[in-house]
Amino acid sequence: MNTEKMIINEIDSRLARLGEHYHDEKNTNGNPYGEMLAAESKLLNTALANELRSLKEFIEANSKN
C-alpha cells in the first residue's frame, strides 16, 4: 500500500472515531460550567474533523497516483 493511501485510511479512521463521539451525552448535572465544557467539546470535535477532511483533500489533490 502506498504512503498516501495509508495516510488517507488513518484520517478516515480518525474521522470515524470523532463521529462516534460527537453525539455523546455529557453529564453536566445542570452545571453551567459543565454545559460550557460540553459545548466546547462539540466545537473542538467539529473543528478537528474539518481540519482532517481538509488534510485528506490536500493529500488526494496532490497525490502522484
Secondary structure, DSSP 8 states (H G I E B T S, - for coil): --HHHHHHHHHHHHHHHHHHHHT-----TT-HHHHHHHHHHHHHHHHHHHHHHHHHHHHHHT---
